[in-house]
Amino acid sequence: MILQPDGVFAPNLAVDFGYTDDKNMRYELTLREGVKFSDGTSLDAEAVKTHLDYVRTQPTSLAQLLTRVANIEVTGPLSLAIELSESDPGLNYAFAQGFGVGNVVSPTAIASPETLDLGTAGAGPYMLVPEESIPFDTYTLIPNPHYWNPGRIHWDEVVVRVIPNSSSMIEAIRAGQVQAAHGDSTTMVAAADAGITVLAAPLLLVGINLMDRAGAVSAPLGDVRVRRALNHAVDREAIAAALLGDGTLALSQYALEGHKGYDPVLDAANGYDPDLARQLLQDAGYGDGVTIPVLDVSLLGLDTVVQAVAGQLAEVGVVLDITTAADVTAYFTGMVSGEHPAAAIGYGLGTMQTLSVGFVDPMGPFNPFGTVDEELDSLYAEYFETVGDTSDVEQRINARLVDQAWALPVLGSPLSWYLVEGLTGIEATSGNGSIPTLVDIRPA
């Protein structure tokens, strides 16, 4: 399915979907008729079951989205029922474009997964041309001749380039080498000044993930008073104004304004108060100063935010010992290694379910030390069983994370997309998590 700009889930490969009980423990899907994968294989209920069962067994973040799936039953040629071992209200999000579990792979390819190393076998409008692609550099795609909706194919060829440096990406757009791009909060102003259409909505929690909450590597971070002190020592509005040109993009909690979990009271509770920060450090036994190792990376402006935070923390006697990863791969490898007690973080916010998957869950990639909090577990159990309005319990989850200072949120950073003049077709809103369906980019 597709999460639309208005926040409503719409049909795509599935024409009917949703929970059929009052505990969020049974989810049913009805598939579109006549759909084929790019290799010509029919997309039916058996194919979707094969795909989901395969995803569940892989050591990836996608598998984390399906940990509560107990059984998948084919109930008809185009229908399935998913039984859950525990309540989980998040399957619509898992199957939509933001997470990608719903990007179904052909069972023929799954039977020989090595064919996916340099190829694709999906049911989308385009497919990869391996001989014209260079891994981690350039990927060439052409129309899928079996795609069920030819009217959605707008290009004879699409070339995707990997440009790791955001400034270089802007120059490539200016030079006419790139027509659409994933933006960066640090280049949005430059892009707009260059006449590029900028589509953006706040999405990312950007700051520092205080991962070692038991003090295994960094004893100070094992004391919640130190973690709280770090939060009170940072003037988020000043950083937001300096880096993004908008102080209202400061973030001091784990939900964005407009989200069900957002609580304005938490902004004040976790606000800038350097005197309180110094007192908390004194109470924790670090009145003479403390050093915290932090891993960062030049991605989405994360390194710039860490440097800004470091300057402010120094004023209360906290030194950040910063290690900058060479690239994104090195960053993720280092983050999950257990060697770094804190790391720069850019995490997409939506519901408390999406926060759980990668950040709260002890198996999630952004919780590499496996922190478990009994109160959070109890709140999440209540949340997963709630049918209807979840605002109250989501706000209590948010408050617990703020109280325990799991991270140092700094910015509610926009996730942005750049289009040159003459292109249209996508919207980036808080409703779709600023993640549009990029295949809809088309000539104006």
N, C-alpha and C positions, 0 to 999 in steps of 0.2 A: 504494500500500500504506500501511499504518498502522504506525508505530513504537509499540508498546504499552508500558505502564508497566513491564513486566518486561524491556524492551530487545529483545524479539523482534519481527521484522517480520511482520505479518499481512496476509492478502488484503483488498483493497477493490475497486477497479476492476479490478485484476489478480488473478487467482486462482492463478497460478503465475508465478514469477519467479526470476531468479538467473543467476549465471555458469555457463557450460557448459564452460569450459576450465580449465587449471591456471595461467594467466597473467593472469587477470582482464581479458581482452581481448575476450570475446564474452559478451553478456548477452541472455537471451531472456525474453519476456513472453507470457503467455496471458491474454486479457481475459475478463471476465465476459460472459455472453450476455444479450441483451435490454436493454442499457443505452442510454438516450437522453439527449441534452443537453436543457437547458430549452427550447431552440427547436424540439425535436422531431426533430432530426437524430440518426441512429444513431451510437453510439460504437463504432467498429470499428477494426481495425488501420490502415486507411488514414487514419482521423481522427486517431489517435494519432501516426502518422508526420507528418502535416501539422502537428500541434501542436508536436512536438519540433523539426522542421525550422524552423518559424517562430521558436521560442524561441532556437534556435542563432544566428539572424541578428540578434537584437535587441541593442542596446547596454545590457544590463542585467546584474545580478549573477547572474541565473538562467542566462544564456548561459555564464558562467564555469564552471558545473557541468558543462557539456557540451562543453568545449573539446577533449576527447580523443575525441569521437565522430567516426568517419570515415565511417560509412555506416549508414543504417537501412533494413532490408529487411523488407517485408511478406511473411511466409512462409505466411500463411493468412488467412482472413476475420477471425480473432480472435487472430492470433499475429504477433509481430515478433521480429527478431534485430537487435541493436545491435553493430556492429563498432567497436572502439576502435583508435586509432592508437598508443596507449601504454597500458600497464597502468593501471587505475584501479579500486580496490575500492569506490568510494563511491557507486555508482548507487542502491543501496537507499536511502541517506540522501537523495539528491537527489530521489527520487520520493516520499518520505514527507512528512508534514505540516510538518516543521520548515523545509524549503526550498521546497517547493511546485512543483517542476517537474512533478509528477504531477497538478497541478490542470488537467486537460485542458480546452482551449477548443474549442468547436465549429468545424469547418472553414468553416461558413457565415459565422460571425463573422470568422474569420481572413481570408476573402476580402474582407471590408469592415471592416477593423480600427477604423475611426472609430466603428463602432457600439458599441465597447467603452469609449468615452470616458465615456458616461453609462449603460452597461448591462452586463449579464453574460450569458454564454452557456456556462455550465459544466454539469457533470453531478452537482453536489452537491444536498443536500436543500432548499436555499433559493435564491431568485433575487432580484435587486434590482428595486425599484420606482422607476424614475428620477424620476417626477413627484412622489414623496414623499421625495426625497433631496436633500440640499444638500452638494455636494462639500466635503470637509475639515471637515464639521460634523455632519451627520446622514445615516444611511443606513437605509432601510427595506427589509426583506426579507420575502418571503412564500414558502410552500412551492412547490417545483418539481413541477408536476403529473406530470412524466415520471420522477420519481426512482424508481430500481429497488428501494429498500427503504423503503416507506412507514412501517414501524414505527420508523424512526429519526427521523421528523419529530415533534417534541414541541410545536411552537408554531404558532399560526395567523399570527403576525406577530412579527418580531424587529426591534427598532430599535437601531442601533448609533450611539452618540454619541461624538464626539471631544472629550475633556476633557484638554487639555494639562497642566494643573496638577494634580499628584497630591493635594494637600490639598483642592482643589475636588472632585476625584473622590470622596474619602472623604465629604465633606459631602453630595454627591449621593446616595450610598448611604444615608447616615443619614436623608436626607429622603425616601427611598423612590422617588427618581427613577431609580435604577439598581439592577439586581438582580445583575449579574455584571460583573466588571471585570478588566482586566489590572493587576496590582499593581505596587508600587514598593518597593524595599528600605527606603526611608526612611519609608514609611508602614505597614509590616507590623505594628509594635507597636500603632499607633493603630487599625488595622483590627481586630486581635484584641481590643483593649480595648472596641471598639464592638460586639462580639458577632458580627462578620463571620467567616465561615469562611475561613481563609487556607490555600491550597494552595501549597506552595513546595518547591523543591529547588535546591541550588547548581547554577548553570549558567554564569554570565557571568564572564569575566575582566574585572574593572573596574580601571582604572588610567589610565596615560598612555602613549599610543603614541608611541615615539621614532622618528618616521617618517623624518627626514632623516639617515639613517645614513652618508651620504657628505659631509655638511657643506655642502650646496649653499646653504642659507639660513642655517643656524646652524652655524658652524664647530665649536663645542665638541661638538655631537652627532655630528660626523664622527669623533670619537676614542672608541673603545670604552671607554677608561678612564673617560671622563666618564659614559658611559651606565651603566657598572658602578657608579660612585660614586653615581649617583642611586638605584640599587637598594639599595645598602648603607646609604643615609642615612635610609631610611624604616622606622619601627617599625610594620609592618603589623598586628600583633596589637593594638596600642593603638588604631589606627584602626578595626579591625573591632569591637573591644569598644565603642568610643565611638559608632560610627554604626549598627551592627547588633545590639549587645548580645551579641555572641558572638565572642570572640577567635579561635576555631577556624576562622572563615570567612576568615582571612588567607590570601593566595595569593601565592607568590613564584615560580611556574613556569607552564607553559603547558598543564597538565592538572590535573584535579581528582582527589582521592583516590577510588579505585574505577575510574578510567579506565585503560586499558592503558598510556598514556603516562606515568602518574604515577610519580615516583621520589622517595621521602622524602629521599634524600641531597641533592637539589637545594634543599630547604628550608633546609638549613644552609649550603650553598654560596652561596646568594643571600640570606643572612640579614642582620639588622640589625647593623651595625657602623659607627657614625659615624666612629670613628677611621680605619678603613680607607677610608671615603669621602673623608675629608679628605686622606689620603695619596695616593689615586688622583687627586684633583683637583690636588694639588701636582705630582705626576709629569707630569700632562698640561699643566702650565703655567697652571693656574687657581687657584693657591693663594690669590690675593687676591679670589676670588669670580668668579661668572659669572651671566649672565642668560639664561634660556631662554624664548622665547615659546611660549605654549600656548593652544590653542583649546579652549573647553569649552562646555557647553550644559546647560540645566536639563531633563535627561532621565534617568530611572532613577537619580537621585541623583548623576550624574556630576560636576556642578559642586561638590557638597558634598565629594566625594572629592578633587577637585583642590585645593580650599581646604585640606583637612586635610594633604595631601601638601606643599603650599606652605609651611605652617607648620613642618613638620619639615625640609624642605630648607633653609630659611633658617638653621637652626642650623649647617649646614656651609658656609654662604656661597653658596648657590644661590638666586637670585631667580627666581620664575616670573612672567613678564609675561603675565597672563591676559587673553584676549579672550573674552567670553561671547557666543555666537551668539544671535540674537534668537529663533530657533526651530529645529526639527529640520532643516528644509529648508536654512536658512542654515548650519547646522553641517555637513551633508554636503557642501554646495557648497564651503564653506571648506576642509574636510578634504581633498578631492580636488584642490583648486586648485593645490597646490604652493607656496602662500604661507605656510603655517604648518608649522614644522618638527616640532611635537609637538601632540598633541590628546588630549583625554579619549577613552577607549575603553570600550565595553561589548560584548564579543564572546563569543558562545556557544561553549562548549567541548564537544567530544565526542571525535571521533577526530582523528588528525593529518591525515586527509583533509579534514575540515571546517575545520580550521585553515588548511590550504593554500589553500582556495578564495578566501577573502577577505583573509587576512592575510599569507601567505607568498608566494603567487603574485604576480609583478611586475605582473600585470594586475588584481589584486584591489583593491577599493575602499579597504581599510585598509593598502595598500602604495602610496600615491600617488607616491612618489619612485622606484618600480620597483626596489627593492633586490634584488640577486641575490647569492646566496652559493653558491659551487661545492660546498662540503661539504654544505650543506643539499640542493642539487639531487641530489647523489649518494645521500644518505640517502633522499630521497623516491623516487628511482628504485628503490632496493632495497625500500622499503615497498610501492610500488604493485605490485611483482611477487611480493610475499609472499602465499602462500596458506596459511591456517591462522593460528596465533597470531602476532600482529604486535607483541606487547608489547615485545620487545627493541629493535626498530628504532624504534618510537614513542618509547621512552624516550631513545634516542640523538638523535632529532630534538629532543625537549624539551630535552635537555642542551645541544645546540648553540645553541638560541634563548636559553637562559639565559646561556651563555658570551658570546654576542655582544650580549646585552642589547638585543634588538629592541624591548622595551617595558619599562615599569615596572609590573608586575602588583601590585595591592594587595589586592583582595578577590576571593574566589570567591563572588560575590553571587548570592543566590537569585533566580530568575525566579518571580514569584508571581502567583496568580490569586485573586480574591475572589468569594465567593458569599454571598448573603443566606440566612437560615434558610429551609429549605423547598426548596432546590435541591441537586442532586447530579449524578452522572453522569460526572465527570472526575477524573483523578488526575494530579498533577504529581510526577514522580519523576526521579531521575538516569537511569533506564532510557530514558525517552522525552524526555530533554533538557528536562524541565519544560515541554514543549509538548504539551498534550493536544489531542484533537480537540474543539474547542469546540462543534461541532454536537451533541455528546452531552450537553450540559447539559440537565437535565430536572427536573421536579418530583420531590421525594423520595417 
